[in-house]
Amino acid sequence: APVSHVEFVLVSSGQALAIMLTETGLVENRLIDLPVGFTPSTLI
């Protein structure tokens, strides 16, 4: 199903939680490792 919304939440300096909502209402959460030097403002 197509993704209708994506949100990123910074968990630590090296990880973020990606929250994805599909048009059918399915919610998927993924913990992702961020590259070295990645700043929180890059997630916006």
DSSP file (Angstrom, degrees, kcal/mol; ACC not computed):
  #  RESIDUE AA STRUCTURE BP1 BP2  ACC     N-H-->O    O-->H-N    N-H-->O    O-->H-N    TCO  KAPPA ALPHA  PHI   PSI    X-CA   Y-CA   Z-CA
    1    1 A A              0   0    0      0, 0.0     2,-0.0     0, 0.0     0, 0.0   0.000 360.0 360.0 360.0 145.7    0.0    0.0    0.0
    2    2 A P        -     0   0    0      0, 0.0    21,-2.5     0, 0.0     2,-0.4  -0.317 360.0-113.8 -63.6 145.4    1.2    3.5   -0.7
    3    3 A V  E     -A   22   0A   0     19,-0.2    19,-0.3     1,-0.1     3,-0.1  -0.666  30.6-179.1 -81.7 130.9    2.8    5.4    2.2
    4    4 A S  E     +     0   0A   0     17,-3.2     2,-0.3    -2,-0.4    18,-0.2   0.659  67.1  15.3-103.6 -20.8    0.7    8.4    3.3
    5    5 A H  E     -A   21   0A   0     16,-1.7    16,-2.9     2,-0.0     2,-0.4  -0.982  55.9-171.6-155.7 140.4    2.9    9.7    6.2
    6    6 A V  E     -A   20   0A   0     -2,-0.3     2,-0.4    14,-0.2    14,-0.2  -1.000   9.2-179.8-132.9 135.9    6.5    9.3    7.4
    7    7 A E  E     -A   19   0A   0     12,-2.5    12,-3.3    -2,-0.4     2,-0.4  -0.993  13.0-151.9-135.7 143.8    7.9   10.6   10.6
    8    8 A F  E     -A   18   0A   0     -2,-0.4     2,-0.5    10,-0.2    10,-0.2  -0.956   6.9-169.1-117.5 134.1   11.4   10.3   12.1
    9    9 A V  E     -A   17   0A   0      8,-2.4     8,-3.3    -2,-0.4     2,-0.4  -0.986  24.2-128.2-122.9 122.3   12.1   10.4   15.9
   10   10 A L  E     +A   16   0A   0     -2,-0.5     6,-0.3     6,-0.2     3,-0.1  -0.559  28.9 175.5 -70.3 123.0   15.7   10.8   17.0
   11   11 A V  E     -     0   0A   0      4,-2.2     2,-0.3    -2,-0.4     5,-0.2   0.820  65.6 -19.9 -96.9 -41.4   16.4    8.0   19.6
   12   12 A S  E >  S-A   15   0A   0      3,-1.9     3,-0.7     0, 0.0    -1,-0.4  -0.870  82.6 -78.8-152.4-177.3   20.1    8.6   20.2
   13   13 A S  T 3  S+     0   0    0     -2,-0.3    25,-0.1     1,-0.2     3,-0.0   0.724 131.5  32.1 -65.8 -18.0   23.0   10.3   18.4
   14   14 A G  T 3  S+     0   0    0      1,-0.1    20,-3.0    22,-0.1     2,-0.3   0.382 115.6  56.7-118.9   3.2   23.3    7.3   16.1
   15   15 A Q  E <   -AB  12  33A   0     -3,-0.7    -4,-2.2    18,-0.2    -3,-1.9  -0.983  50.2-175.0-140.5 149.1   19.8    6.0   15.7
   16   16 A A  E     -AB  10  32A   0     16,-2.2    16,-3.1    -2,-0.3     2,-0.6  -0.973  24.2-128.1-136.2 152.6   16.3    7.2   14.7
   17   17 A L  E     -AB   9  31A   0     -8,-3.3    -8,-2.4    -2,-0.3     2,-0.6  -0.905  20.1-154.6-100.5 122.2   12.9    5.6   14.7
   18   18 A A  E     -AB   8  30A   0     12,-3.4    12,-2.3    -2,-0.6     2,-0.5  -0.874   8.0-166.4 -97.6 123.5   11.1    5.8   11.3
   19   19 A I  E     -AB   7  29A   0    -12,-3.3   -12,-2.5    -2,-0.6     2,-0.4  -0.953   7.2-173.2-113.3 119.9    7.3    5.7   11.7
   20   20 A M  E     -AB   6  28A   0      8,-3.0     8,-2.7    -2,-0.5     2,-0.5  -0.943   8.8-164.7-119.6 134.1    5.4    5.0    8.4
   21   21 A L  E     -AB   5  27A   0    -16,-2.9   -17,-3.2    -2,-0.4   -16,-1.7  -0.968  11.5-150.4-117.3 128.3    1.7    5.1    7.9
   22   22 A T  E >   -A    3   0A   0      4,-2.5     3,-1.9    -2,-0.5   -19,-0.2  -0.506  30.3-107.8 -92.8 165.9    0.1    3.6    4.8
   23   23 A E  T 3  S+     0   0    0    -21,-2.5   -20,-0.1     1,-0.3    -1,-0.1   0.705 120.4  57.7 -64.4 -19.5   -3.1    4.7    3.1
   24   24 A T  T 3  S-     0   0    0    -22,-0.3    -1,-0.3     2,-0.1   -21,-0.1   0.444 123.3-103.4 -90.4  -0.1   -4.8    1.5    4.5
   25   25 A G  S <  S+     0   0    0     -3,-1.9     2,-0.3     1,-0.3    -2,-0.1   0.440  71.1 145.8  96.1   0.5   -3.9    2.5    8.1
   26   26 A L        -     0   0    0     -5,-0.0    -4,-2.5     1,-0.0     2,-0.5  -0.545  35.0-153.0 -72.8 134.1   -1.0    0.1    8.6
   27   27 A V  E     -B   21   0A   0     -2,-0.3     2,-0.4    -6,-0.2    -6,-0.2  -0.941  11.4-173.1-111.3 128.8    1.7    1.5   10.8
   28   28 A E  E     -B   20   0A   0     -8,-2.7    -8,-3.0    -2,-0.5     2,-0.4  -0.973   4.7-163.3-120.9 134.9    5.3    0.3   10.5
   29   29 A N  E     -B   19   0A   0     -2,-0.4     2,-0.4   -10,-0.2   -10,-0.2  -0.961   8.9-179.8-117.8 135.7    8.2    1.2   12.8
   30   30 A R  E     -B   18   0A   0    -12,-2.3   -12,-3.4    -2,-0.4     2,-0.6  -0.996  22.0-143.1-136.9 130.8   11.8    0.8   11.9
   31   31 A L  E     -B   17   0A   0     -2,-0.4     2,-0.4   -14,-0.2   -14,-0.2  -0.829  28.7-168.5 -88.9 123.4   14.9    1.6   13.9
   32   32 A I  E     -B   16   0A   0    -16,-3.1   -16,-2.2    -2,-0.6     2,-0.4  -0.914  20.6-127.8-119.9 142.5   17.6    2.9   11.6
   33   33 A D  E     -B   15   0A   0     -2,-0.4   -18,-0.2   -18,-0.2   -19,-0.0  -0.712  27.2-140.1 -84.0 133.7   21.3    3.5   12.1
   34   34 A L        -     0   0    0    -20,-3.0     3,-0.1    -2,-0.4     4,-0.0  -0.710  20.3-106.4 -95.9 145.6   22.3    7.0   11.1
   35   35 A P    >   -     0   0    0      0, 0.0     3,-1.9     0, 0.0    -1,-0.1  -0.300  47.5 -87.0 -64.7 153.1   25.6    7.8    9.3
   36   36 A V  T 3  S+     0   0    0      1,-0.3     3,-0.1   -22,-0.0   -22,-0.1  -0.382 117.8  24.9 -58.9 134.7   28.4    9.4   11.3
   37   37 A G  T 3  S+     0   0    0      1,-0.3     2,-0.3    -3,-0.1    -1,-0.3   0.405  84.8 144.6  88.4  -2.3   28.0   13.2   11.2
   38   38 A F    <   -     0   0    0     -3,-1.9    -1,-0.3   -25,-0.1    -4,-0.1  -0.538  36.9-151.0 -70.1 130.2   24.2   13.0   10.6
   39   39 A T    >   -     0   0    0     -2,-0.3     3,-1.6    -3,-0.1     4,-0.5  -0.748  22.3-119.2-105.7 153.0   22.5   15.9   12.4
   40   40 A P  G >  S+     0   0    0      0, 0.0     3,-1.4     0, 0.0     4,-0.4   0.832 112.5  63.5 -56.9 -32.5   18.9   15.9   13.8
   41   41 A S  G >  S+     0   0    0      1,-0.3     3,-0.8     2,-0.2    -3,-0.0   0.748  91.5  65.8 -66.0 -21.3   18.1   18.8   11.5
   42   42 A T  G <  S+     0   0    0     -3,-1.6    -1,-0.3     1,-0.2    -4,-0.0   0.761  92.8  61.8 -69.2 -24.6   18.7   16.5    8.5
   43   43 A L  G <         0   0    0     -3,-1.4    -1,-0.2    -4,-0.5    -2,-0.2   0.676 360.0 360.0 -74.9 -17.2   15.7   14.4    9.6
   44   44 A I    <         0   0    0     -3,-0.8    -1,-0.2    -4,-0.4    -2,-0.1   0.471 360.0 360.0 -80.9 360.0   13.3   17.4    9.2
